[in-house]
Amino acid sequence: MGRRKRHLRQHEEEHMDETWLVPYSDILTLLLALFIVLFASAQVDQKKFDQIAQAFNAAFHSGTPYMLEGNPNPVNGQPAPMPMLAGEGKDQAYMIENTQLIEVKRTLDKYIQENNLTGDLQTVMTEEGLMIRIKDTALFPSGTAELLPESRRFGAVIAKMLTPLQQQIIISGHTDNVPINTREFPSNWDLSSKRALNFMKLLLSQENLQPQRFSAIGYGEYRPVMVNDTEEGRANNRRVEVLIQRSYRMQEAPIVR
């Protein structure tokens, strides 16, 4: 009798030991299915990946735009807009252009530091693009729009940065709120406009730039960067700005010009 009980107990233990195989096999099946799904979802469009990689490489190493497709040469006097990628290409084009502008900013900032020009030149990344600000004392005598001889060094450096780019360039003149009323400049509108125009002409005379990409505008005292209550504020408001205008916005279509 005792022998039969031992046999039954041994049989039950062996039967219980085998039950773990069922959930174990289920887990393995589920893990296999999970890895298949992860592998499938991780497949990369190699052509698109290579295209983006080349674009970033061009932006980092040459400072020039990598034309993803299309014709970069001007047509009918107008520069061809930067092309779009398919699908999520809007954001990709924005990132490529943003990388390019950051590289231009880095190069110009290095020049400013090496030449002790922090009091005259400043670069700022904005939603509209890369802004280069130049204090009026680095370009013009007080109350005039005639460029100083030494202003050509700024023009040469900035023109060299702009040459490989395809974006639109806006030159804007700004004054403080102190009124001016001379025969040549009846108002700050006139002074700021003439300063912007003269500096644009200086840029276009330096390098082989495309004039159709450039425009000049005067804002007078109406777009200050500081309050005009102090001499320091007024000095910072008297400036010329060079805007390298973005061609793309995040999650938006290319800007139509």
C-alpha positions in Angstrom: 0.0 0.0 0.0 2.8 2.4 0.9 4.5 1.5 -2.3 1.4 2.4 -4.3 1.1 5.8 -2.6 4.7 6.7 -3.4 4.1 5.8 -7.0 1.0 8.0 -7.2 2.9 10.9 -5.5 5.7 10.6 -7.9 3.3 10.6 -10.8 1.5 13.7 -9.6 4.8 15.6 -9.1 6.0 14.7 -12.6 2.6 15.9 -14.0 2.8 19.2 -12.1 6.3 19.9 -13.3 5.2 19.8 -16.9 2.5 22.5 -16.5 5.1 25.3 -16.7 5.7 24.5 -20.4 2.4 25.9 -21.5 2.8 29.5 -20.2 6.5 29.4 -21.1 5.6 28.6 -24.7 3.0 31.3 -24.8 5.5 33.9 -23.5 8.0 32.8 -26.2 5.4 33.2 -28.9 4.4 36.6 -27.6 8.0 37.7 -27.5 8.6 36.5 -31.0 5.6 38.4 -32.2 6.8 41.5 -30.4 10.2 41.4 -31.9 8.8 40.9 -35.4 6.6 44.0 -34.9 9.5 46.1 -33.6 11.7 45.0 -36.4 9.1 45.8 -39.0 8.4 49.3 -37.6 12.1 50.1 -37.3 12.8 49.6 -41.0 14.2 52.9 -42.4 13.7 54.3 -45.9 17.3 54.1 -46.8 17.0 56.5 -49.7 15.4 59.2 -47.6 17.9 58.6 -44.8 20.9 59.0 -47.1 19.4 62.2 -48.6 19.0 63.8 -45.1 22.4 62.7 -44.0 24.0 64.3 -47.1 22.1 67.5 -46.5 23.2 67.8 -42.9 26.8 66.9 -43.9 26.8 69.7 -46.5 25.3 72.2 -44.1 27.9 71.5 -41.4 31.0 71.3 -43.6 30.5 73.7 -46.4 28.1 76.3 -45.0 26.2 76.1 -48.3 22.7 74.7 -48.9 22.4 71.2 -50.1 19.8 71.3 -52.8 17.6 68.3 -52.3 16.1 68.3 -55.7 15.1 70.9 -58.3 17.1 73.6 -60.0 19.0 76.0 -57.7 19.7 78.5 -60.5 17.5 81.6 -60.9 14.6 81.4 -63.4 13.1 84.5 -64.9 15.2 86.6 -62.6 14.0 84.9 -59.5 15.9 82.5 -57.4 14.4 79.0 -57.3 12.8 78.3 -53.9 14.4 75.6 -51.8 12.6 72.4 -52.6 10.4 70.3 -50.4 10.8 66.6 -49.4 7.9 64.3 -49.5 5.8 63.6 -46.4 7.5 64.9 -43.3 9.9 66.8 -45.6 8.7 70.1 -44.3 10.3 69.7 -41.0 13.3 68.1 -42.5 13.8 71.1 -44.8 13.4 73.4 -41.9 16.0 71.6 -39.9 18.5 71.5 -42.8 18.1 75.3 -43.3 18.3 76.0 -39.6 21.6 74.0 -39.4 22.9 76.0 -42.3 22.0 79.4 -40.6 23.5 78.2 -37.3 26.8 77.4 -39.2 26.8 80.9 -40.7 26.2 82.4 -37.3 29.0 80.4 -35.7 31.4 81.5 -38.4 30.5 85.2 -38.1 30.6 85.0 -34.3 34.1 83.6 -34.5 35.1 86.5 -36.7 33.6 89.1 -34.3 35.4 87.6 -31.3 38.8 87.3 -33.1 38.6 91.0 -34.3 37.2 92.5 -31.1 34.0 93.7 -32.8 31.4 92.7 -30.1 30.5 96.4 -29.7 29.8 96.8 -33.4 28.4 93.5 -34.7 25.9 91.1 -33.2 24.2 88.0 -34.6 20.7 86.8 -33.4 18.7 83.8 -34.5 15.0 84.8 -34.8 11.8 83.2 -36.0 12.3 85.0 -39.3 15.9 83.9 -39.8 19.5 84.9 -38.9 19.8 88.6 -38.1 23.1 90.5 -38.3 23.0 93.8 -36.5 25.6 96.5 -37.1 25.7 99.7 -35.0 25.5 102.9 -37.0 28.8 104.2 -35.7 30.6 101.3 -37.4 29.2 102.4 -40.8 28.2 106.1 -40.9 29.1 109.4 -39.5 26.4 110.9 -37.3 23.3 112.1 -39.1 24.5 111.0 -42.6 24.1 108.0 -44.9 27.6 108.1 -46.4 29.5 105.0 -45.6 32.8 105.2 -43.7 35.9 103.8 -45.5 36.4 101.2 -42.8 32.8 99.9 -43.3 34.0 98.0 -46.3 35.6 95.4 -44.0 32.2 94.6 -42.6 30.7 94.5 -46.1 33.3 92.2 -47.4 33.0 89.7 -44.5 29.2 89.7 -44.6 29.0 89.5 -48.4 31.3 86.4 -48.3 28.9 84.7 -45.9 25.9 85.5 -48.1 27.4 84.4 -51.4 26.6 80.7 -51.2 23.1 81.1 -49.7 19.9 81.0 -51.6 17.6 82.8 -49.1 16.2 86.3 -49.5 18.2 89.0 -47.8 16.5 92.1 -46.3 18.6 95.1 -45.3 16.8 97.4 -42.9 17.8 100.8 -41.5 16.8 102.0 -38.0 17.2 105.2 -36.0 16.5 106.4 -32.5 13.6 108.7 -31.8 15.5 112.0 -31.9 14.0 113.9 -34.8 16.1 114.9 -37.8 15.1 117.6 -40.3 17.8 118.5 -42.8 17.6 119.2 -46.5 18.8 115.7 -47.4 16.9 113.9 -44.6 13.5 115.5 -43.7 12.8 112.6 -41.3 14.2 109.5 -39.7 12.3 107.5 -42.4 14.5 109.1 -45.1 17.8 108.6 -43.1 17.1 105.0 -42.3 16.0 104.2 -45.8 19.1 105.7 -47.4 21.4 104.0 -45.0 19.8 100.6 -45.8 20.1 101.3 -49.5 23.7 102.4 -49.3 24.8 99.4 -47.3 23.0 97.0 -49.6 24.9 98.6 -52.5 28.1 98.0 -50.6 27.3 94.4 -50.2 26.4 93.9 -53.8 29.7 95.5 -54.9 31.8 93.1 -52.8 30.9 89.6 -54.2 29.1 87.9 -57.0 25.7 88.1 -55.2 22.3 87.9 -56.9 20.7 91.3 -56.7 17.2 89.9 -57.1 17.6 88.3 -53.7 18.1 91.6 -51.9 15.8 94.3 -50.7 16.3 97.5 -48.6 13.8 99.2 -46.3 13.9 101.9 -43.7 11.9 101.7 -40.4 12.9 105.0 -38.9 12.5 104.9 -35.1 9.6 102.5 -35.1 11.3 99.2 -34.4 13.6 99.8 -31.5 15.5 97.0 -29.7 15.8 99.1 -26.5 13.9 102.0 -25.0 15.1 105.5 -26.1 15.2 106.9 -22.6 19.0 106.6 -22.3 21.9 107.3 -24.5 22.8 103.6 -24.5 19.3 102.7 -25.6 19.4 105.2 -28.4 22.8 104.1 -29.5 21.6 100.5 -29.8 18.6 101.6 -31.8 20.7 103.3 -34.4 21.6 100.3 -36.5 21.5 98.5 -39.8 20.2 94.9 -39.9 20.9 92.2 -42.4 18.2 89.5 -42.2 18.9 86.1 -43.9 15.2 85.2 -44.2 14.1 81.7 -43.6 12.6 79.8 -46.6 10.8 77.4 -44.3 8.8 77.4 -41.1 8.3 74.3 -38.9 5.0 72.5 -39.9 4.4 75.0 -42.7 4.7 75.1 -46.4 7.6 77.0 -48.0 7.2 80.7 -48.0 5.8 82.0 -51.3 7.6 85.0 -52.7 
